Amino acid sequence: MAKSAREVWITGIGIVSCLGEGPDAHWHKLMDAHPNADTTAFAPFVVHPLAPINFDAQIPKKGDQRQMENWQRIGTYAAGLALDSAGVKGNTDLLSRMDMIVAAGGGERDLTVDSNILSGITRATNPAAFLNERLMSDLRPTLFLAQLSNLLAGNISIVHGVTGSSRTFMGEESAGIDAVRIAHARIGAGQSDIALVGGSYNGERPDLLMLYDFAGFMLKDKYEPVWERGNGKGGFALASFGAFLVMEARDHAEKRGAKPLSRLTVVVADRTNREPGTVVQALSRLWDKLKEKVKVGHAAILSGATGANPATAEERQFLELHTDLAVRATGSYLGHGLEPQFPMNIALATVALGHGSLFPPCDSTGLERSTTEDLTQVLVTGVGHWRGEGLALVERID
């Protein structure tokens, strides 16, 4: 359990998604309660596309933009928003000491190269030699069929000047949970004063849609809110979004006069073997580590449920044990972004705490209920579609 000796504040958030750019745009769209899902562009798959963004605003050099793929542009842009939000953009001294933990996948494949290889290899006299020649000549040095996962951190360093220690975690949803957990632990232990933490995802990619469909994880044909994807219709709708947090020790933030947006009190994680019932057991164990801090009547749950079963069905069983806490599944609005899903939900929890309330339900099953309670705490859940479970407690600072 990541238990902090020093208070850990969130002093900056940078978010972009299908709902727009920044906290205000997200809050307004969540309050409108109209999910933005596309069922036609990648039919039969349901996708939550990124809202239009002027990347020049955070990545001013066209040369920098050209050498990035979309997942890197999205993440570098969101990171810039977080630094702006925290009031540290351009502060060379502080940025040189700022640590960075990024959750990232293997990057984007070069679909043109893939297609040419698949077309040509069947006609090649020596398929092995043909494959080797094409890989050696067609791929850029930064690629190994996909891109290096640490390219996002590298581009954030280049564009924004964040040059403290850097770590990149791979591992789908677990990567995002651990990025936040370890940053929280390091700051609490005095090993770090301020950190940029988050990730990005480009879900508008035919190769990913195909791969996840092979495993039976994709939502197809018709959009439905997360909790309504049962009875064999389970699946996630991939999303394009980026989410970064500036996490900072309270004493460090106070010294530079930074305003806290929220307090990150506890972050805990687990990894079960996903035998039947183990998700409920894991979440219950994690709940036991923080339940005494939860103030019923002023707390709610933001769920990162993917919509894919059996993981989502088991998370629902856990949530039904805590009906005194109102629940919202952000995936109904945002879609699913794997690595950055957990940081995004912590950012949205921070936004909700700033407004002192939850956004409306997006659910006809009865799990999500309306509430008028004054919101001072949000419990964020993260249950990976295949592996990894986590909880975080985010609190308002009055």
Secondary structure, 3 states (H helix, E strand, C coil): CEECCCCEEEEEEEEEECCEEHHHHHHHHHHHCCCCCECCCCCCECEECCCCCCHHHCCCCHHHHHCCCHHHHHHHHHHHHHHHHHCCCCCHHHHCCCEEEEECCCCCCCHHHHHHHHHHHCCCCCHHHHHHHHHHHHCCCCECCCECCCHHHHHHHHHHCCCCCEEEECCHHHHHHHHHHHHHHHHHCCCCCEEEEEEEECCCCHHHHHHHHHCCCECECCCCCHHHCCCCCCCECEECEEEEEEEEEHHHHHHCCCCCCEEEEEEEEECCCCCCCHHHHHHHHHHHCCHHHCCCCCEEEEECCCCCCCHHHHHHHHHCCCCCCEEEECHHHHCECCCCHHHHHHHHHHHHHHHCCCCCCCCCCCCCCCCCCCCCEEEEEEECCCCCEEEEEEECCC
